[in-house]
Every structure is written in structure tokens, then in C-alpha cells.
Amino acid sequence: MKKLILIATAPLALAACGEDSAVEERGDMLEEQADAIENVGDDRAGQLEEMADEADTDAREDMLNERAEEIDHIGDDAADALNERADEME
């Protein structure tokens, strides 16, 4: 009898651990988009920092480093906003 109950309830237990709902799937997609946005911001900031290292003047180097920091923050802020929305969907 106990085996029969275990066999009968096993599919229910598996379903509870199963596939994500459509909302959770959307949240996962938002997290992936957030990662991509953050990576693009990091890559672009890295490019600007490399350009700053090769700048002809200190003023140009400072300007490029400042812009790199701004780009990095913009990407981080956008990623954080998407991650917050994704967290609400879980």
C-alpha cells in the first residue's frame, strides 16, 4: 500500500520541481538580457580605457577614462533594472 501511494504521488512531486511558468521563463530571458547588456557596457568601457592608455594628451586620456566610467555605470544600471524586473517574476 505504501509503495502504491509513493508511486501515485511521485508525478506530483516531480511536477512541483518541473518546468518554469511562462512568467518565470520571461524572467530568465530578462536575466540573460541583463548579462548581455552588462557585458556590452564592460566591453565598450574596456575599449575606451585602451584608447585612453594610448591618448596623445592627458586631457584626452582623462576624457576617455571618464567616458569609460560613464558607459560602465550605464550598462550596470540598465542590467540592474532588468534584474529587478526578473526577480519580480520569480
Steps between C-alpha positions, in 0.01 A plus 500: 500500500780742590671426167177576317470838673862586419452403137179701478649814656835493318371678188355779716833550676682510169252750357564735790870499411437500127485758230490873561182691434485742209559789740807329647629431150461870419691581818780267391512674162522838669792376711678384185436840339632671811820295482540588131447871565751498783753317281457751216550788742810334646641433153439854380647647820804277454545627145484859618752430774737351244455810286571713807825312560609598150370859511728780380420737786412469866177687437395249234597211728292644785202560271511143366537350847207707624286388206601139563381530857171653387445221246575238765250657740233529231536130418497402866192713572311358201594146600394562860161630386440191286613271781255668738216442253612139458505448877139617519405226256640214707 
